[in-house]
Amino acid sequence: MASQTMWPNVHAWTLHLRKLIPRIKDFIEYCGSDYTPSEVLRMELAILDKLHWDLCIGTPLDFLNIVTHKAHDTWSSENVS
């Protein structure tokens, strides 16, 4: 019974995504580019390959972890003597 109520939400979400994500041809036209759809897809795959398909978005907490580790490393190297 619960799955029956979930499916209309999935359908609505799919329709919502179709409005948010443009088709490649529309995207190229909007950007005023001379690229073909296959060139855009090839570039997209090249970028994803370089990122090793890791599309994780950094958060403020990630930034704070990096800064904290750098500060700790700097503090430790100054107080080693």
mmCIF file of the N, C-alpha and C atoms, coordinates in Angstrom:
data_MODEL
# 
_entry.id   MODEL 
# 
loop_
_atom_site.group_PDB 
_atom_site.id 
_atom_site.type_symbol 
_atom_site.label_atom_id 
_atom_site.label_alt_id 
_atom_site.label_comp_id 
_atom_site.label_asym_id 
_atom_site.label_entity_id 
_atom_site.label_seq_id 
_atom_site.pdbx_PDB_ins_code 
_atom_site.Cartn_x 
_atom_site.Cartn_y 
_atom_site.Cartn_z 
_atom_site.occupancy 
_atom_site.B_iso_or_equiv 
_atom_site.pdbx_formal_charge 
_atom_site.auth_seq_id 
_atom_site.auth_comp_id 
_atom_site.auth_asym_id 
_atom_site.auth_atom_id 
_atom_site.pdbx_PDB_model_num 
ATOM 1   N N  . MET A 1 1  ? 0.812  -1.196 0.000   1.00 0.00 ? 1  MET A N  1 
ATOM 2   C CA . MET A 1 1  ? 0.000  0.000  0.000   1.00 0.00 ? 1  MET A CA 1 
ATOM 3   C C  . MET A 1 1  ? 0.860  1.267  0.000   1.00 0.00 ? 1  MET A C  1 
ATOM 4   N N  . ALA A 1 2  ? 1.958  1.236  0.731   1.00 0.00 ? 2  ALA A N  1 
ATOM 5   C CA . ALA A 1 2  ? 2.824  2.409  0.798   1.00 0.00 ? 2  ALA A CA 1 
ATOM 6   C C  . ALA A 1 2  ? 3.468  2.712  -0.551  1.00 0.00 ? 2  ALA A C  1 
ATOM 7   N N  . SER A 1 3  ? 3.786  1.652  -1.337  1.00 0.00 ? 3  SER A N  1 
ATOM 8   C CA . SER A 1 3  ? 4.413  1.882  -2.637  1.00 0.00 ? 3  SER A CA 1 
ATOM 9   C C  . SER A 1 3  ? 3.453  2.568  -3.606  1.00 0.00 ? 3  SER A C  1 
ATOM 10  N N  . GLN A 1 4  ? 2.162  2.356  -3.447  1.00 0.00 ? 4  GLN A N  1 
ATOM 11  C CA . GLN A 1 4  ? 1.198  3.009  -4.324  1.00 0.00 ? 4  GLN A CA 1 
ATOM 12  C C  . GLN A 1 4  ? 1.196  4.518  -4.109  1.00 0.00 ? 4  GLN A C  1 
ATOM 13  N N  . THR A 1 5  ? 1.363  4.958  -2.900  1.00 0.00 ? 5  THR A N  1 
ATOM 14  C CA . THR A 1 5  ? 1.373  6.395  -2.646  1.00 0.00 ? 5  THR A CA 1 
ATOM 15  C C  . THR A 1 5  ? 2.699  7.021  -3.024  1.00 0.00 ? 5  THR A C  1 
ATOM 16  N N  . MET A 1 6  ? 3.769  6.213  -3.127  1.00 0.00 ? 6  MET A N  1 
ATOM 17  C CA . MET A 1 6  ? 5.080  6.748  -3.464  1.00 0.00 ? 6  MET A CA 1 
ATOM 18  C C  . MET A 1 6  ? 5.204  7.043  -4.960  1.00 0.00 ? 6  MET A C  1 
ATOM 19  N N  . TRP A 1 7  ? 4.612  6.239  -5.823  1.00 0.00 ? 7  TRP A N  1 
ATOM 20  C CA . TRP A 1 7  ? 4.787  6.387  -7.267  1.00 0.00 ? 7  TRP A CA 1 
ATOM 21  C C  . TRP A 1 7  ? 4.326  7.731  -7.813  1.00 0.00 ? 7  TRP A C  1 
ATOM 22  N N  . PRO A 1 8  ? 3.214  8.305  -7.389  1.00 0.00 ? 8  PRO A N  1 
ATOM 23  C CA . PRO A 1 8  ? 2.864  9.633  -7.910  1.00 0.00 ? 8  PRO A CA 1 
ATOM 24  C C  . PRO A 1 8  ? 3.934  10.684 -7.587  1.00 0.00 ? 8  PRO A C  1 
ATOM 25  N N  . ASN A 1 9  ? 4.600  10.560 -6.433  1.00 0.00 ? 9  ASN A N  1 
ATOM 26  C CA . ASN A 1 9  ? 5.662  11.500 -6.088  1.00 0.00 ? 9  ASN A CA 1 
ATOM 27  C C  . ASN A 1 9  ? 6.867  11.349 -7.011  1.00 0.00 ? 9  ASN A C  1 
ATOM 28  N N  . VAL A 1 10 ? 7.196  10.112 -7.367  1.00 0.00 ? 10 VAL A N  1 
ATOM 29  C CA . VAL A 1 10 ? 8.307  9.864  -8.284  1.00 0.00 ? 10 VAL A CA 1 
ATOM 30  C C  . VAL A 1 10 ? 7.995  10.464 -9.639  1.00 0.00 ? 10 VAL A C  1 
ATOM 31  N N  . HIS A 1 11 ? 6.787  10.281 -10.109 1.00 0.00 ? 11 HIS A N  1 
ATOM 32  C CA . HIS A 1 11 ? 6.383  10.840 -11.399 1.00 0.00 ? 11 HIS A CA 1 
ATOM 33  C C  . HIS A 1 11 ? 6.444  12.368 -11.371 1.00 0.00 ? 11 HIS A C  1 
ATOM 34  N N  . ALA A 1 12 ? 5.970  12.974 -10.305 1.00 0.00 ? 12 ALA A N  1 
ATOM 35  C CA . ALA A 1 12 ? 6.019  14.433 -10.193 1.00 0.00 ? 12 ALA A CA 1 
ATOM 36  C C  . ALA A 1 12 ? 7.459  14.922 -10.168 1.00 0.00 ? 12 ALA A C  1 
ATOM 37  N N  . TRP A 1 13 ? 8.321  14.192 -9.465  1.00 0.00 ? 13 TRP A N  1 
ATOM 38  C CA . TRP A 1 13 ? 9.731  14.580 -9.398  1.00 0.00 ? 13 TRP A CA 1 
ATOM 39  C C  . TRP A 1 13 ? 10.384 14.484 -10.774 1.00 0.00 ? 13 TRP A C  1 
ATOM 40  N N  . THR A 1 14 ? 10.054 13.443 -11.534 1.00 0.00 ? 14 THR A N  1 
ATOM 41  C CA . THR A 1 14 ? 10.594 13.285 -12.882 1.00 0.00 ? 14 THR A CA 1 
ATOM 42  C C  . THR A 1 14 ? 10.167 14.441 -13.773 1.00 0.00 ? 14 THR A C  1 
ATOM 43  N N  . LEU A 1 15 ? 8.916  14.831 -13.697 1.00 0.00 ? 15 LEU A N  1 
ATOM 44  C CA . LEU A 1 15 ? 8.440  15.972 -14.482 1.00 0.00 ? 15 LEU A CA 1 
ATOM 45  C C  . LEU A 1 15 ? 9.146  17.256 -14.060 1.00 0.00 ? 15 LEU A C  1 
ATOM 46  N N  . HIS A 1 16 ? 9.390  17.402 -12.774 1.00 0.00 ? 16 HIS A N  1 
ATOM 47  C CA . HIS A 1 16 ? 10.089 18.578 -12.256 1.00 0.00 ? 16 HIS A CA 1 
ATOM 48  C C  . HIS A 1 16 ? 11.522 18.616 -12.796 1.00 0.00 ? 16 HIS A C  1 
ATOM 49  N N  . LEU A 1 17 ? 12.210 17.483 -12.813 1.00 0.00 ? 17 LEU A N  1 
ATOM 50  C CA . LEU A 1 17 ? 13.583 17.435 -13.318 1.00 0.00 ? 17 LEU A CA 1 
ATOM 51  C C  . LEU A 1 17 ? 13.647 17.749 -14.800 1.00 0.00 ? 17 LEU A C  1 
ATOM 52  N N  . ARG A 1 18 ? 12.664 17.312 -15.553 1.00 0.00 ? 18 ARG A N  1 
ATOM 53  C CA . ARG A 1 18 ? 12.644 17.610 -16.988 1.00 0.00 ? 18 ARG A CA 1 
ATOM 54  C C  . ARG A 1 18 ? 12.593 19.109 -17.240 1.00 0.00 ? 18 ARG A C  1 
ATOM 55  N N  . LYS A 1 19 ? 11.934 19.842 -16.360 1.00 0.00 ? 19 LYS A N  1 
ATOM 56  C CA . LYS A 1 19 ? 11.874 21.296 -16.508 1.00 0.00 ? 19 LYS A CA 1 
ATOM 57  C C  . LYS A 1 19 ? 13.198 21.946 -16.117 1.00 0.00 ? 19 LYS A C  1 
ATOM 58  N N  . LEU A 1 20 ? 13.896 21.374 -15.143 1.00 0.00 ? 20 LEU A N  1 
ATOM 59  C CA . LEU A 1 20 ? 15.146 21.957 -14.654 1.00 0.00 ? 20 LEU A CA 1 
ATOM 60  C C  . LEU A 1 20 ? 16.347 21.649 -15.533 1.00 0.00 ? 20 LEU A C  1 
ATOM 61  N N  . ILE A 1 21 ? 16.389 20.456 -16.101 1.00 0.00 ? 21 ILE A N  1 
ATOM 62  C CA . ILE A 1 21 ? 17.544 20.024 -16.882 1.00 0.00 ? 21 ILE A CA 1 
ATOM 63  C C  . ILE A 1 21 ? 17.224 20.189 -18.363 1.00 0.00 ? 21 ILE A C  1 
ATOM 64  N N  . PRO A 1 22 ? 17.907 21.096 -19.034 1.00 0.00 ? 22 PRO A N  1 
ATOM 65  C CA . PRO A 1 22 ? 17.593 21.321 -20.456 1.00 0.00 ? 22 PRO A CA 1 
ATOM 66  C C  . PRO A 1 22 ? 18.124 20.179 -21.323 1.00 0.00 ? 22 PRO A C  1 
ATOM 67  N N  . ARG A 1 23 ? 17.522 20.023 -22.457 1.00 0.00 ? 23 ARG A N  1 
ATOM 68  C CA . ARG A 1 23 ? 18.050 19.083 -23.438 1.00 0.00 ? 23 ARG A CA 1 
ATOM 69  C C  . ARG A 1 23 ? 19.343 19.656 -23.978 1.00 0.00 ? 23 ARG A C  1 
ATOM 70  N N  . ILE A 1 24 ? 20.203 18.788 -24.491 1.00 0.00 ? 24 ILE A N  1 
ATOM 71  C CA . ILE A 1 24 ? 21.524 19.236 -24.946 1.00 0.00 ? 24 ILE A CA 1 
ATOM 72  C C  . ILE A 1 24 ? 21.389 20.277 -26.047 1.00 0.00 ? 24 ILE A C  1 
ATOM 73  N N  . LYS A 1 25 ? 20.509 20.051 -26.990 1.00 0.00 ? 25 LYS A N  1 
ATOM 74  C CA . LYS A 1 25 ? 20.341 21.010 -28.093 1.00 0.00 ? 25 LYS A CA 1 
ATOM 75  C C  . LYS A 1 25 ? 19.887 22.370 -27.566 1.00 0.00 ? 25 LYS A C  1 
ATOM 76  N N  . ASP A 1 26 ? 18.974 22.369 -26.596 1.00 0.00 ? 26 ASP A N  1 
ATOM 77  C CA . ASP A 1 26 ? 18.515 23.628 -26.007 1.00 0.00 ? 26 ASP A CA 1 
ATOM 78  C C  . ASP A 1 26 ? 19.646 24.310 -25.241 1.00 0.00 ? 26 ASP A C  1 
ATOM 79  N N  . PHE A 1 27 ? 20.450 23.522 -24.532 1.00 0.00 ? 27 PHE A N  1 
ATOM 80  C CA . PHE A 1 27 ? 21.581 24.054 -23.775 1.00 0.00 ? 27 PHE A CA 1 
ATOM 81  C C  . PHE A 1 27 ? 22.593 24.719 -24.710 1.00 0.00 ? 27 PHE A C  1 
ATOM 82  N N  . ILE A 1 28 ? 22.904 24.054 -25.820 1.00 0.00 ? 28 ILE A N  1 
ATOM 83  C CA . ILE A 1 28 ? 23.862 24.595 -26.793 1.00 0.00 ? 28 ILE A CA 1 
ATOM 84  C C  . ILE A 1 28 ? 23.322 25.884 -27.396 1.00 0.00 ? 28 ILE A C  1 
ATOM 85  N N  . GLU A 1 29 ? 22.051 25.894 -27.733 1.00 0.00 ? 29 GLU A N  1 
ATOM 86  C CA . GLU A 1 29 ? 21.439 27.091 -28.307 1.00 0.00 ? 29 GLU A CA 1 
ATOM 87  C C  . GLU A 1 29 ? 21.434 28.244 -27.303 1.00 0.00 ? 29 GLU A C  1 
ATOM 88  N N  . TYR A 1 30 ? 21.112 27.947 -26.048 1.00 0.00 ? 30 TYR A N  1 
ATOM 89  C CA . TYR A 1 30 ? 21.074 28.962 -24.998 1.00 0.00 ? 30 TYR A CA 1 
ATOM 90  C C  . TYR A 1 30 ? 22.452 29.583 -24.790 1.00 0.00 ? 30 TYR A C  1 
ATOM 91  N N  . CYS A 1 31 ? 23.495 28.762 -24.852 1.00 0.00 ? 31 CYS A N  1 
ATOM 92  C CA . CYS A 1 31 ? 24.864 29.250 -24.635 1.00 0.00 ? 31 CYS A CA 1 
ATOM 93  C C  . CYS A 1 31 ? 25.437 29.940 -25.870 1.00 0.00 ? 31 CYS A C  1 
ATOM 94  N N  . GLY A 1 32 ? 24.771 29.803 -26.996 1.00 0.00 ? 32 GLY A N  1 
ATOM 95  C CA . GLY A 1 32 ? 25.271 30.414 -28.219 1.00 0.00 ? 32 GLY A CA 1 
ATOM 96  C C  . GLY A 1 32 ? 26.537 29.733 -28.707 1.00 0.00 ? 32 GLY A C  1 
ATOM 97  N N  . SER A 1 33 ? 26.603 28.441 -28.549 1.00 0.00 ? 33 SER A N  1 
ATOM 98  C CA . SER A 1 33 ? 27.795 27.674 -28.877 1.00 0.00 ? 33 SER A CA 1 
ATOM 99  C C  . SER A 1 33 ? 27.659 27.025 -30.246 1.00 0.00 ? 33 SER A C  1 
ATOM 100 N N  . ASP A 1 34 ? 28.808 26.719 -30.852 1.00 0.00 ? 34 ASP A N  1 
ATOM 101 C CA . ASP A 1 34 ? 28.817 26.013 -32.132 1.00 0.00 ? 34 ASP A CA 1 
ATOM 102 C C  . ASP A 1 34 ? 29.111 24.525 -31.963 1.00 0.00 ? 34 ASP A C  1 
ATOM 103 N N  . TYR A 1 35 ? 29.135 24.044 -30.718 1.00 0.00 ? 35 TYR A N  1 
ATOM 104 C CA . TYR A 1 35 ? 29.396 22.635 -30.470 1.00 0.00 ? 35 TYR A CA 1 
ATOM 105 C C  . TYR A 1 35 ? 28.204 21.786 -30.891 1.00 0.00 ? 35 TYR A C  1 
ATOM 106 N N  . THR A 1 36 ? 28.499 20.553 -31.256 1.00 0.00 ? 36 THR A N  1 
ATOM 107 C CA . THR A 1 36 ? 27.433 19.597 -31.549 1.00 0.00 ? 36 THR A CA 1 
ATOM 108 C C  . THR A 1 36 ? 27.081 18.856 -30.262 1.00 0.00 ? 36 THR A C  1 
ATOM 109 N N  . PRO A 1 37 ? 25.898 18.247 -30.219 1.00 0.00 ? 37 PRO A N  1 
ATOM 110 C CA . PRO A 1 37 ? 25.547 17.477 -29.022 1.00 0.00 ? 37 PRO A CA 1 
ATOM 111 C C  . PRO A 1 37 ? 26.560 16.379 -28.690 1.00 0.00 ? 37 PRO A C  1 
ATOM 112 N N  . SER A 1 38 ? 27.096 15.720 -29.701 1.00 0.00 ? 38 SER A N  1 
ATOM 113 C CA . SER A 1 38 ? 28.074 14.656 -29.426 1.00 0.00 ? 38 SER A CA 1 
ATOM 114 C C  . SER A 1 38 ? 29.359 15.227 -28.840 1.00 0.00 ? 38 SER A C  1 
ATOM 115 N N  . GLU A 1 39 ? 29.765 16.430 -29.254 1.00 0.00 ? 39 GLU A N  1 
ATOM 116 C CA . GLU A 1 39 ? 30.955 17.065 -28.683 1.00 0.00 ? 39 GLU A CA 1 
ATOM 117 C C  . GLU A 1 39 ? 30.738 17.434 -27.220 1.00 0.00 ? 39 GLU A C  1 
ATOM 118 N N  . VAL A 1 40 ? 29.549 17.931 -26.908 1.00 0.00 ? 40 VAL A N  1 
ATOM 119 C CA . VAL A 1 40 ? 29.232 18.286 -25.516 1.00 0.00 ? 40 VAL A CA 1 
ATOM 120 C C  . VAL A 1 40 ? 29.244 17.038 -24.644 1.00 0.00 ? 40 VAL A C  1 
ATOM 121 N N  . LEU A 1 41 ? 28.645 15.964 -25.124 1.00 0.00 ? 41 LEU A N  1 
ATOM 122 C CA . LEU A 1 41 ? 28.638 14.721 -24.363 1.00 0.00 ? 41 LEU A CA 1 
ATOM 123 C C  . LEU A 1 41 ? 30.049 14.172 -24.186 1.00 0.00 ? 41 LEU A C  1 
ATOM 124 N N  . ARG A 1 42 ? 30.884 14.288 -25.227 1.00 0.00 ? 42 ARG A N  1 
ATOM 125 C CA . ARG A 1 42 ? 32.267 13.818 -25.123 1.00 0.00 ? 42 ARG A CA 1 
ATOM 126 C C  . ARG A 1 42 ? 33.038 14.637 -24.092 1.00 0.00 ? 42 ARG A C  1 
ATOM 127 N N  . MET A 1 43 ? 32.827 15.975 -24.082 1.00 0.00 ? 43 MET A N  1 
ATOM 128 C CA . MET A 1 43 ? 33.487 16.826 -23.093 1.00 0.00 ? 43 MET A CA 1 
ATOM 129 C C  . MET A 1 43 ? 33.000 16.502 -21.684 1.00 0.00 ? 43 MET A C  1 
ATOM 130 N N  . GLU A 1 44 ? 31.702 16.249 -21.548 1.00 0.00 ? 44 GLU A N  1 
ATOM 131 C CA . GLU A 1 44 ? 31.151 15.899 -20.243 1.00 0.00 ? 44 GLU A CA 1 
ATOM 132 C C  . GLU A 1 44 ? 31.766 14.607 -19.721 1.00 0.00 ? 44 GLU A C  1 
ATOM 133 N N  . LEU A 1 45 ? 31.913 13.610 -20.596 1.00 0.00 ? 45 LEU A N  1 
ATOM 134 C CA . LEU A 1 45 ? 32.537 12.355 -20.188 1.00 0.00 ? 45 LEU A CA 1 
ATOM 135 C C  . LEU A 1 45 ? 34.008 12.545 -19.835 1.00 0.00 ? 45 LEU A C  1 
ATOM 136 N N  . ALA A 1 46 ? 34.707 13.430 -20.547 1.00 0.00 ? 46 ALA A N  1 
ATOM 137 C CA . ALA A 1 46 ? 36.118 13.697 -20.233 1.00 0.00 ? 46 ALA A CA 1 
ATOM 138 C C  . ALA A 1 46 ? 36.255 14.320 -18.845 1.00 0.00 ? 46 ALA A C  1 
ATOM 139 N N  . ILE A 1 47 ? 35.362 15.248 -18.514 1.00 0.00 ? 47 ILE A N  1 
ATOM 140 C CA . ILE A 1 47 ? 35.386 15.883 -17.190 1.00 0.00 ? 47 ILE A CA 1 
ATOM 141 C C  . ILE A 1 47 ? 35.083 14.857 -16.104 1.00 0.00 ? 47 ILE A C  1 
ATOM 142 N N  . LEU A 1 48 ? 34.052 14.043 -16.322 1.00 0.00 ? 48 LEU A N  1 
ATOM 143 C CA . LEU A 1 48 ? 33.698 13.018 -15.341 1.00 0.00 ? 48 LEU A CA 1 
ATOM 144 C C  . LEU A 1 48 ? 34.827 12.010 -15.164 1.00 0.00 ? 48 LEU A C  1 
ATOM 145 N N  . ASP A 1 49 ? 35.524 11.690 -16.255 1.00 0.00 ? 49 ASP A N  1 
ATOM 146 C CA . ASP A 1 49 ? 36.645 10.767 -16.176 1.00 0.00 ? 49 ASP A CA 1 
ATOM 147 C C  . ASP A 1 49 ? 37.773 11.356 -15.333 1.00 0.00 ? 49 ASP A C  1 
ATOM 148 N N  . LYS A 1 50 ? 38.070 12.636 -15.537 1.00 0.00 ? 50 LYS A N  1 
ATOM 149 C CA . LYS A 1 50 ? 39.121 13.293 -14.746 1.00 0.00 ? 50 LYS A CA 1 
ATOM 150 C C  . LYS A 1 50 ? 38.750 13.353 -13.268 1.00 0.00 ? 50 LYS A C  1 
ATOM 151 N N  . LEU A 1 51 ? 37.465 13.483 -12.976 1.00 0.00 ? 51 LEU A N  1 
ATOM 152 C CA . LEU A 1 51 ? 36.998 13.531 -11.587 1.00 0.00 ? 51 LEU A CA 1 
ATOM 153 C C  . LEU A 1 51 ? 36.788 12.131 -11.009 1.00 0.00 ? 51 LEU A C  1 
ATOM 154 N N  . HIS A 1 52 ? 37.084 11.097 -11.813 1.00 0.00 ? 52 HIS A N  1 
ATOM 155 C CA . HIS A 1 52 ? 36.859 9.708  -11.413 1.00 0.00 ? 52 HIS A CA 1 
ATOM 156 C C  . HIS A 1 52 ? 35.401 9.498  -10.990 1.00 0.00 ? 52 HIS A C  1 
ATOM 157 N N  . TRP A 1 53 ? 34.512 10.193 -11.654 1.00 0.00 ? 53 TRP A N  1 
ATOM 158 C CA . TRP A 1 53 ? 33.073 10.110 -11.429 1.00 0.00 ? 53 TRP A CA 1 
ATOM 159 C C  . TRP A 1 53 ? 32.680 10.459 -10.000 1.00 0.00 ? 53 TRP A C  1 
ATOM 160 N N  . ASP A 1 54 ? 33.533 11.205 -9.304  1.00 0.00 ? 54 ASP A N  1 
ATOM 161 C CA . ASP A 1 54 ? 33.253 11.624 -7.930  1.00 0.00 ? 54 ASP A CA 1 
ATOM 162 C C  . ASP A 1 54 ? 32.627 13.011 -7.975  1.00 0.00 ? 54 ASP A C  1 
ATOM 163 N N  . LEU A 1 55 ? 31.316 13.065 -7.875  1.00 0.00 ? 55 LEU A N  1 
ATOM 164 C CA . LEU A 1 55 ? 30.592 14.326 -7.983  1.00 0.00 ? 55 LEU A CA 1 
ATOM 165 C C  . LEU A 1 55 ? 30.151 14.858 -6.629  1.00 0.00 ? 55 LEU A C  1 
ATOM 166 N N  . CYS A 1 56 ? 30.882 14.482 -5.603  1.00 0.00 ? 56 CYS A N  1 
ATOM 167 C CA . CYS A 1 56 ? 30.569 14.934 -4.250  1.00 0.00 ? 56 CYS A CA 1 
ATOM 168 C C  . CYS A 1 56 ? 30.743 16.450 -4.154  1.00 0.00 ? 56 CYS A C  1 
ATOM 169 N N  . ILE A 1 57 ? 29.796 17.106 -3.560  1.00 0.00 ? 57 ILE A N  1 
ATOM 170 C CA . ILE A 1 57 ? 29.857 18.548 -3.387  1.00 0.00 ? 57 ILE A CA 1 
ATOM 171 C C  . ILE A 1 57 ? 30.477 18.850 -2.027  1.00 0.00 ? 57 ILE A C  1 
ATOM 172 N N  . GLY A 1 58 ? 31.495 19.694 -2.033  1.00 0.00 ? 58 GLY A N  1 
ATOM 173 C CA . GLY A 1 58 ? 32.126 20.086 -0.784  1.00 0.00 ? 58 GLY A CA 1 
ATOM 174 C C  . GLY A 1 58 ? 31.180 20.920 0.068   1.00 0.00 ? 58 GLY A C  1 
ATOM 175 N N  . THR A 1 59 ? 31.260 20.722 1.358   1.00 0.00 ? 59 THR A N  1 
ATOM 176 C CA . THR A 1 59 ? 30.411 21.462 2.299   1.00 0.00 ? 59 THR A CA 1 
ATOM 177 C C  . THR A 1 59 ? 31.297 22.357 3.164   1.00 0.00 ? 59 THR A C  1 
ATOM 178 N N  . PRO A 1 60 ? 30.708 23.292 3.889   1.00 0.00 ? 60 PRO A N  1 
ATOM 179 C CA . PRO A 1 60 ? 31.514 24.106 4.813   1.00 0.00 ? 60 PRO A CA 1 
ATOM 180 C C  . PRO A 1 60 ? 32.279 23.239 5.820   1.00 0.00 ? 60 PRO A C  1 
ATOM 181 N N  . LEU A 1 61 ? 31.710 22.113 6.225   1.00 0.00 ? 61 LEU A N  1 
ATOM 182 C CA . LEU A 1 61 ? 32.402 21.233 7.152   1.00 0.00 ? 61 LEU A CA 1 
ATOM 183 C C  . LEU A 1 61 ? 33.659 20.646 6.515   1.00 0.00 ? 61 LEU A C  1 
ATOM 184 N N  . ASP A 1 62 ? 33.584 20.300 5.227   1.00 0.00 ? 62 ASP A N  1 
ATOM 185 C CA . ASP A 1 62 ? 34.767 19.810 4.521   1.00 0.00 ? 62 ASP A CA 1 
ATOM 186 C C  . ASP A 1 62 ? 35.866 20.874 4.535   1.00 0.00 ? 62 ASP A C  1 
ATOM 187 N N  . PHE A 1 63 ? 35.500 22.103 4.267   1.00 0.00 ? 63 PHE A N  1 
ATOM 188 C CA . PHE A 1 63 ? 36.459 23.211 4.276   1.00 0.00 ? 63 PHE A CA 1 
ATOM 189 C C  . PHE A 1 63 ? 37.083 23.366 5.657   1.00 0.00 ? 63 PHE A C  1 
ATOM 190 N N  . LEU A 1 64 ? 36.265 23.320 6.693   1.00 0.00 ? 64 LEU A N  1 
ATOM 191 C CA . LEU A 1 64 ? 36.784 23.466 8.055   1.00 0.00 ? 64 LEU A CA 1 
ATOM 192 C C  . LEU A 1 64 ? 37.732 22.323 8.410   1.00 0.00 ? 64 LEU A C  1 
ATOM 193 N N  . ASN A 1 65 ? 37.436 21.122 7.965   1.00 0.00 ? 65 ASN A N  1 
ATOM 194 C CA . ASN A 1 65 ? 38.347 20.002 8.206   1.00 0.00 ? 65 ASN A CA 1 
ATOM 195 C C  . ASN A 1 65 ? 39.705 20.241 7.560   1.00 0.00 ? 65 ASN A C  1 
ATOM 196 N N  . ILE A 1 66 ? 39.719 20.742 6.341   1.00 0.00 ? 66 ILE A N  1 
ATOM 197 C CA . ILE A 1 66 ? 40.974 21.024 5.650   1.00 0.00 ? 66 ILE A CA 1 
ATOM 198 C C  . ILE A 1 66 ? 41.755 22.100 6.386   1.00 0.00 ? 66 ILE A C  1 
ATOM 199 N N  . VAL A 1 67 ? 41.092 23.188 6.745   1.00 0.00 ? 67 VAL A N  1 
ATOM 200 C CA . VAL A 1 67 ? 41.758 24.292 7.437   1.00 0.00 ? 67 VAL A CA 1 
ATOM 201 C C  . VAL A 1 67 ? 42.280 23.840 8.794   1.00 0.00 ? 67 VAL A C  1 
ATOM 202 N N  . THR A 1 68 ? 41.500 23.056 9.512   1.00 0.00 ? 68 THR A N  1 
ATOM 203 C CA . THR A 1 68 ? 41.918 22.569 10.817  1.00 0.00 ? 68 THR A CA 1 
ATOM 204 C C  . THR A 1 68 ? 43.168 21.693 10.703  1.00 0.00 ? 68 THR A C  1 
ATOM 205 N N  . HIS A 1 69 ? 43.186 20.801 9.729   1.00 0.00 ? 69 HIS A N  1 
ATOM 206 C CA . HIS A 1 69 ? 44.359 19.940 9.542   1.00 0.00 ? 69 HIS A CA 1 
ATOM 207 C C  . HIS A 1 69 ? 45.589 20.757 9.157   1.00 0.00 ? 69 HIS A C  1 
ATOM 208 N N  . LYS A 1 70 ? 45.416 21.736 8.282   1.00 0.00 ? 70 LYS A N  1 
ATOM 209 C CA . LYS A 1 70 ? 46.544 22.591 7.892   1.00 0.00 ? 70 LYS A CA 1 
ATOM 210 C C  . LYS A 1 70 ? 47.069 23.372 9.090   1.00 0.00 ? 70 LYS A C  1 
ATOM 211 N N  . ALA A 1 71 ? 46.154 23.931 9.888   1.00 0.00 ? 71 ALA A N  1 
ATOM 212 C CA . ALA A 1 71 ? 46.558 24.690 11.069  1.00 0.00 ? 71 ALA A CA 1 
ATOM 213 C C  . ALA A 1 71 ? 47.268 23.785 12.065  1.00 0.00 ? 71 ALA A C  1 
ATOM 214 N N  . HIS A 1 72 ? 46.767 22.572 12.241  1.00 0.00 ? 72 HIS A N  1 
ATOM 215 C CA . HIS A 1 72 ? 47.396 21.621 13.159  1.00 0.00 ? 72 HIS A CA 1 
ATOM 216 C C  . HIS A 1 72 ? 48.791 21.249 12.676  1.00 0.00 ? 72 HIS A C  1 
ATOM 217 N N  . ASP A 1 73 ? 48.944 21.004 11.359  1.00 0.00 ? 73 ASP A N  1 
ATOM 218 C CA . ASP A 1 73 ? 50.255 20.661 10.799  1.00 0.00 ? 73 ASP A CA 1 
ATOM 219 C C  . ASP A 1 73 ? 51.241 21.806 10.981  1.00 0.00 ? 73 ASP A C  1 
ATOM 220 N N  . THR A 1 74 ? 50.784 23.036 10.754  1.00 0.00 ? 74 THR A N  1 
ATOM 221 C CA . THR A 1 74 ? 51.644 24.212 10.913  1.00 0.00 ? 74 THR A CA 1 
ATOM 222 C C  . THR A 1 74 ? 52.037 24.372 12.373  1.00 0.00 ? 74 THR A C  1 
ATOM 223 N N  . TRP A 1 75 ? 51.082 24.239 13.273  1.00 0.00 ? 75 TRP A N  1 
ATOM 224 C CA . TRP A 1 75 ? 51.349 24.387 14.698  1.00 0.00 ? 75 TRP A CA 1 
ATOM 225 C C  . TRP A 1 75 ? 52.309 23.300 15.177  1.00 0.00 ? 75 TRP A C  1 
ATOM 226 N N  . SER A 1 76 ? 52.104 22.069 14.695  1.00 0.00 ? 76 SER A N  1 
ATOM 227 C CA . SER A 1 76 ? 52.964 20.961 15.104  1.00 0.00 ? 76 SER A CA 1 
ATOM 228 C C  . SER A 1 76 ? 54.397 21.152 14.615  1.00 0.00 ? 76 SER A C  1 
ATOM 229 N N  . SER A 1 77 ? 54.566 21.612 13.385  1.00 0.00 ? 77 SER A N  1 
ATOM 230 C CA . SER A 1 77 ? 55.916 21.800 12.851  1.00 0.00 ? 77 SER A CA 1 
ATOM 231 C C  . SER A 1 77 ? 56.642 22.957 13.524  1.00 0.00 ? 77 SER A C  1 
ATOM 232 N N  . GLU A 1 78 ? 55.917 23.950 14.019  1.00 0.00 ? 78 GLU A N  1 
ATOM 233 C CA . GLU A 1 78 ? 56.548 25.072 14.710  1.00 0.00 ? 78 GLU A CA 1 
ATOM 234 C C  . GLU A 1 78 ? 56.952 24.690 16.135  1.00 0.00 ? 78 GLU A C  1 
ATOM 235 N N  . ASN A 1 79 ? 56.278 23.749 16.746  1.00 0.00 ? 79 ASN A N  1 
ATOM 236 C CA . ASN A 1 79 ? 56.531 23.386 18.133  1.00 0.00 ? 79 ASN A CA 1 
ATOM 237 C C  . ASN A 1 79 ? 57.295 22.061 18.281  1.00 0.00 ? 79 ASN A C  1 
ATOM 238 N N  . VAL A 1 80 ? 57.951 21.608 17.239  1.00 0.00 ? 80 VAL A N  1 
ATOM 239 C CA . VAL A 1 80 ? 58.672 20.346 17.281  1.00 0.00 ? 80 VAL A CA 1 
ATOM 240 C C  . VAL A 1 80 ? 60.019 20.504 17.970  1.00 0.00 ? 80 VAL A C  1 
ATOM 241 N N  . SER A 1 81 ? 60.576 21.661 17.989  1.00 0.00 ? 81 SER A N  1 
ATOM 242 C CA . SER A 1 81 ? 61.928 21.848 18.545  1.00 0.00 ? 81 SER A CA 1 
ATOM 243 C C  . SER A 1 81 ? 61.993 21.508 19.964  1.00 0.00 ? 81 SER A C  1 
# 
